[in-house]
Amino acid sequence: IKGGKKFWKILEEKGNKTSVLGQAEMIPTVSSLASGLKTWNFDKPICSDKEELLLEFSTCNDDEFTCKSDGACVDMETRCDKFPNCADFSDEENCNTVVLDDTYIQDFAPLERLNETVYKRTDIFVTVDIVSILDISEKNEVLEAKFVLTLKWKDFRIIFHNLKEKTSMNTLTKTERSSIWVPTLVFINTKDNQVSQSDDSVFTEVEKHENATINSFEENENIHVFQGKRNNFVMKRTYSVKWICSFNMMWYPFDTQSCTMEFRPEGNLDANIKLVVESLVYQGPTDLTQYFIKTRNMVFRETDESVVVVVTLGRRLIGVILTVFLPTNVMVIMSQATNYFKPFFFEAVITVNLTIILVICTMFLAISQSLPTTSYMKMIDLWFILVLLVPFIFVLIHTYMDMLRNYEHRKDKKNDEKNAEKIERKASILSVTPVNTVEPKLNADFVSINEETQNNALKKHYEEMEANGKDIKVERIVKLTKVYIPIIIYLSMVFYWMVGMAKYYQ
């Protein structure tokens, strides 16, 4: 005890003589031992040319950290875990995960030299975690997706300190992130060729893949050392990107669309790094507004050494059935029903069919404007053409049948029949026709000596024959509209749906 202070002393014994080599002030702690990190003053230089040395005495194991003030032992897994386990908080000091030497150059990728002329490119393992599909615009040809891009790589030039089993505990600080080399990828099929970012939104961690090496005893604290060539950097960032997607609408609404998310090293980085497909994860719902997710996969494209995520979208048919196919089928049935109207409702038949044509045309224009403008014909166009032909054909047929009907001739014929019936009634009162006698049906006007009377009789006869022929034509056309045309229409619809569904499930 000197001046009211207590000191630890290091004694040297030589024979029966004991001398003091050094001493350190005893700071009041819960421990009574001289363990921990302390400044020792020696009467003469020992192990160095200094008489004052910072030494650590410890009873801790290799997998334990020695608290500086009292020498208490804590598990190395709790070292730098963002929670003080030592009374003096010394376990949370000097918690740099990344250690760089003076030869480290941030701008260069970690190319590993195999021999004098051959270098090994750095493998960048790519994982894409699709959180959700935010928007699908067929007209703008855009698929907007929210995803997490994860890049993993090794850097043999770096040393890591005190890595934990739990990767999230090995998160780099902002300063550490800004001091290391990180890969940059280009999002190829975006409007402005967006690139991956290394900003404040990035989380960079280190994955532990080896057992620790204990640091040298010359250092005054326990440090677990890990090599950069055996442990991965893991960089994660969330993006919301509008990807350009070429929609092929030829088979709409039986179409299947494939949209891609393409990643490639920026600039000439592909000479130093190589992308490797690791995994693809999809967290979002499989049922979307218009589509559903059929398949998703990630492949490596050899031609430009890029990683491509392919999302295959199948269309939900129920919406199109309820808004297009069902209403148009109802209108086709209504148009077919006009064939059963009485002949004298000709104006109503034409009005109904023309109204149906206008309604179908309006629907056709609305659907066409909601879809991308294309130079080719779509399957939905064929459907509208089919249902438009039905009322159009019926209008033409009913107009032709009305032309065949000679109403004036039928009126005269009806009057003649009435007059003939009256004359016959009067004659039956005055005369009696013998049984088994047949009255000649030859019109006497046909052989009249009066040329004008004969001509009028023959003209009337031929008009009646023509009218009878027209009636036969009308009857055949009516059968055509009620039987054959509907059969053709519905067979065409069945064939249309068979072809469409075969493509849909292909």
Secondary structure as UniProt FT lines:
FT   TURN            3..4
FT   STRAND          7..14
FT   TURN            15..16
FT   STRAND          17..25
FT   STRAND          36..42
FT   STRAND          52..57
FT   TURN            62..63
FT   STRAND          64..66
FT   TURN            68..70
FT   STRAND          73..75
FT   HELIX           76..78
FT   TURN            79..80
FT   TURN            87..88
FT   HELIX           90..92
FT   STRAND          98..99
FT   TURN            102..103
FT   TURN            106..107
FT   STRAND          112..113
FT   STRAND          119..120
FT   STRAND          122..137
FT   TURN            138..141
FT   STRAND          142..153
FT   TURN            156..157
FT   STRAND          159..161
FT   HELIX           167..170
FT   HELIX           174..179
FT   STRAND          185..187
FT   TURN            188..189
FT   TURN            191..192
FT   TURN            200..201
FT   STRAND          203..207
FT   STRAND          213..214
FT   TURN            217..218
FT   STRAND          224..227
FT   TURN            228..230
FT   STRAND          232..244
FT   TURN            250..253
FT   STRAND          256..265
FT   TURN            267..268
FT   HELIX           269..271
FT   STRAND          273..282
FT   STRAND          291..301
FT   TURN            302..305
FT   STRAND          306..315
FT   HELIX           317..320
FT   HELIX           321..325
FT   HELIX           326..337
FT   HELIX           338..340
FT   HELIX           343..345
FT   HELIX           346..370
FT   HELIX           379..404
FT   HELIX           407..430
FT   TURN            435..436
FT   HELIX           444..447
FT   HELIX           451..479
FT   HELIX           480..484
FT   HELIX           485..504
//
